[in-house]
Amino acid sequence: MDIWKKQLIKQMLEHVQAEMGEPSFQEVEFITTGCEKDVLILDKKTVIAFFRKGLEIGRYSVRQELIRRLAGQSEAVLPECLYISPTQNFVVEKYVPGSQIAPQAG
């Protein structure tokens, strides 16, 4: 992993630590290929998502309501929000295993 990514991960974890305390993890994966956010995956258990243009609570709340409704009608494992940063810097969600979804060039 290059120095730029290591520094960015460190900064992200500092935001988390300031609000939630020191996160405990052995392994971190950093994904920057999503449409609207960069994510840290800690030990394939926890996802910390940082929205590039800031967290829009209204849109995120609608997304979470959609997920809650789908969860009630499906056996699929869907992401669950565990924490929303009061500063709107990030959200913490339960990790859901599966294939990475990224925009297609076209």
Secondary structure, DSSP 4 states (H G I P E B T S, - for coil): --HHHHHHHHHHHHHHHHHH-PPP-S-EEEE--SSSEEEEEETTTEEEEEETT---HHHHHHHHHHHHHHHHH--S----EEEE-TTSS-EEEE---S----PPP-
